[in-house]
Amino acid sequence: MTGKSYLDQDAELIRSQLPAGATPPADAEPLFRLYAVLLRAKGGQVTSADVHDAWSAWMLTMGDDHPAIRPFDSLDERTQREDEPYVEAIRRAVRVRAGGGRPDQDRLPE
């Protein structure tokens, strides 16, 4: 395959919409591909639970036994909030793809 796939392009768009203070995990390209699938499947209806499920699936493929790999509703509120920047980034990417903004517009504050 030449060039970047459509999922990689969407993944980059999502990453570009993260707030400046967000720090994705190292080697997170496969995680952002999962977020790109959420963008395409759920669009603006994506939820924190969806993002958490994608993260959990990614962590399992990495062989990690993280204590947060459990259903979203069983997480404490602080842990649940960690998914919010990614939900917002996906929703912003939906708007950009729909022509409602530029990739660098409406960034979340730090």
KACOR-V835361 format. One line per field, one symbol per residue. ss: DSSP state (@ for helix, = for strand, . for the rest). phi: phi as a letter, one per 20 degrees, with the letter a starting at -180 (. if undefined). burial: # if it has 9 or more other ideal C-beta (glycine too) atoms within 8 Angstrom, else .. A space follows every 50 residues. Layout:
ss->???
phi->???
burial->???
This chain:
ss->.....@@@@@@@@@@@............@@@@@@@@@@@@@@@@@..@@@ @@@@@@@@@@@..........@@@..@@@@@..@@@@@@@@@@@@@@... ..........
phi->.dmeffffffffffgfeffgefcffflegfffffffffgfedlfefdfff fffffffffffemedffeeaggfeefffffffegfffffffffgfffene regdelffff
burial->......#############..#.....#.##########..#...#.#.# ##########........#..#..#....#..#.#############... #......#..
